[in-house]
């Protein structure tokens, strides 16, 4: 069985970390397959939104595999197979896999059950909407093992939750529960474990019904404009607006509204 499951249903892609026996820890093979999958999602015009989850009910992802991935990078373990060699040949692949150095323009929804720790939490920070189970637990525990959460957390976490709480999460390694994550605005919804995928799918279906060019332009513009001066952000917004308003979809949407029917968007 592959360490990563990838399925397309209509306009929705489903990405599942599939190492439940290891709490979906990220090993070299999973790094390679995740990086490849995000690029495939970005290239495929039929995919409008993706759901990311972890197999099993114990963990979404417990982070980097401390027995396989970290020792490979520190030199404590030599390369043993093709996955090890691929990661060592292009270490930047980790940044792609964890959505730091590459992020598809398509919206990504995290469906989180159980532990979301270290690299798992870094991966979630690269998603756009998040549904957590009531039993979910979040933490960045790298500092406890004298390593850094260097897949984006030192930059992204203070932008996604209040500064003092971000620093507490980063510096103590303490865990927070789903209720606290929701209170901080880090997740959109907290639901029973049995409803996590259903809620994520509900959000994905709603997004997939919208104009795909507009959806991608919104995500791209928001990410580019974060932290920029207002005037610069407005220029990006204007540029995106000009691009989308020239599309066939921008004509189809208002036309469907007037004709009281469901729009038929083609993505151009």
N, C-alpha and C positions, 0 to 999 in steps of 0.2 A: 504494500500500500504506500502511495506517495506521501511524503511529509507535508505536501501542500495539495489541497483539493481545489480545483478551479472549474466552475460550471457557469454557463450562460443560459438564462431563461428569459426569453424576450429581450428587453433592453436592460436587464439587470444582471450583473455578474456577481457570483458568490465565491468568495475566497476564504478557505478554511485552513487554519494552521492545524496540522494533523499529526501531532505527536502527543496524544493524551497521556501516554505512559510516562512521559517526561514533562508533564504539565505544559506542553507545547513550547518548550524551551527552543531557542533559535540556534540551530547548529549550522555548519557551513552549507549543507545542502539546502536548508530552508532559506538561508541568505540568498543563494543563487536563484532559487525558484521564485522567491518573493520579488526580487529585482526584475526578473524576466516578466513576471505577471503584471506588475504595475505598468511596464512599458507596453505590454500587449493591450491592456485596458485602455491606455491612452491612444493607441493607434487604431483600435477597432471602432469604426463609426456606428456600429449597431449597439454598442454599450453606452448607456447614458448615465449610469450610476452603479456603484459597487458596494456590496456588504462584506465586511471583514469580520470573521469570528474565529473562535477556537473550538476544536473538537472536545467533547466531554463536558462535564458540569463542574469540574474542579478548578479549571484555569482557562482564562482567555490566552494568556501567555505569561510565563514566569521569567521571561528575559533571556539573556544570552545563556547558552549552555556552558556552564562553568567547567565542565569536563572536556568539552570539545572545541568551542569557539575561542574563548579567552586564552587558554593555554597555547593555542595555535598562533595567536597574535603576539603573545608575550615571548614566544620562542621556547616555551616549556614542553611543547609537543611538536614533533616534525610532521610535515604533510604526509598523509597516509593514503589518500585517494584523490579522485578527480575533483571532488567538491572542495577539499582542502586546497588543492593547487589553484583552482579558479579564484578562490577568495584571496589567497596570498598574491596572485598575479595582479588582481585589481581590488585592493582593499576598499576603494571607494564604493564598491558594490554594496557594502553595508549601509552607506548613506542612502542609496537608492532603495534598498530593501525596507529600511525603517522610515522612509518617506521624508528624509531630511534634505538630501541633495536632488531628489527627483520626486515630483508629486503630480499624478495625472490631473488634467483639467476637469475630469469627471468627478462629481462629488463622491466622497467615500463615507460610509456609515459604519461605525464600529458597533458590533453586538457583543457585549461583554458579560461573561459569566464567570464567577469565581475570581481567582487571583489575576491581577493585572499589575505585574511587578517589573521594575527595572526596564529592560529593553521592550517589554510588552507595553509599558506605560509610555515609553518614548514613541513607539509605533502608533499608539492611539492619538498622541498629540499631532500626528500628521493627518488625522481624519477630520471630517467637517461636522458630522453629527454623531452623537454617541448615545446608545441605549445600554443601561447597565442593569444587571439583576440586583435584587435586594441583598444578596449575599456577596456582591463584588467587593474586592479589597484592592486598594491602589497604593503603590509605594515606589520610590526611587531609592533603592538600597545599595547602590554602587559604592557610596562613600564608606559604608561599613566594611567593605572589602578592599579599601584603599585604591579604588579605581573611580573613574568619572562617568557620569551619565552623558556621554559625548555624542549621542545620536540626536542632538537637538534640544535636550531638556534645559540646558543652562541658558538657552536663548528663548525657547518657546514657552516654557512653563511660566516665567514671569509675565508673559503677554497674555496668558490664558486664565490665570487666577491672580488674585491680589498679591502684590510683591511680598509682603511678610509671610503669607501662607506658602508662596512658592519657595521662599528661602527655608522655611521650616521643613517642607517636603524634601528639598535638595540636601540640606545640611544635617538633618537628624536621621534620615532613612526611615522615619516612623511611617506607619500605615495609616490610611484614612479609609473610612467605610463609604458605601455608596451614598448614604444620606448626606455625608459631609461633602462628597464630590458634587452632589446635586446642589447643595447650599452654596458652594463656591462657583457654580455655573460651569463646572468642568464637563458635566454630562447633561444631556437634554431631558432624559427620562430615566426613572428607576421603576422597574416592574418586576413581578415574580419571575423566577428563572424560566418557567415554562412559556412566558410571553415575550422573552427578549427578541427572538428571531422574528416573531409575528409583528412586533412593533417596528423593528428595523425594516422589515419588508413593507409595512404600511407606508413608512416615510419614503422608501425607495420607489414604490409604485407612484406615489404622488409626484415625486421629482421627475420620474421618467415620463409622465404625462405632459410636462412643461416643454417649452421650446428648447431643444438641446443646445442651440447656439447661444441663447440667452443664459442658460444655466452655466455653461462653460465660461462665458464672458464674465458672469458675476463672480464665480470662484477665482478666476485669474486676476480680475481687477482688485478684489478684496485683498488677496494675498500680496499682490504687488504694492498696494497702497498702504499696507500696515506700517505704521511708524513714519510715514512720509509727511511732509508739510501738506496742509490742506490744498493749497494751490496745485501742487504736483499731483496729488491724488485726484483732484477734479479733472486735470488734463488726461489722466489715465481713464477716468470715467467717460469723458467726452470721446476719447478714441474708441473705447469699447462700444459706445452708443452708435457712433457712425458706422462701425463695422456691422453690428447686428441689424441696424435699421435698413441696410442695403440688401438684406437677405429675403429670400422667398418666404421663410417662416414668419418674418415680421409683417408680411402682407396677409399670410394665411390666418394668423391669430385673430386680428381684429375682424377679418372677414367671417371667420367661424363664429365669433361672438355675435355679430349682426345677424347671421343666418341661424343662430341658436342651435348649433351643432358642435360636435366634438372636433377640435382641430386635427388636421393631418399634417404633422410636422415631418419634414424630410431631412433636416439638418443642414440646410444650405439656403 
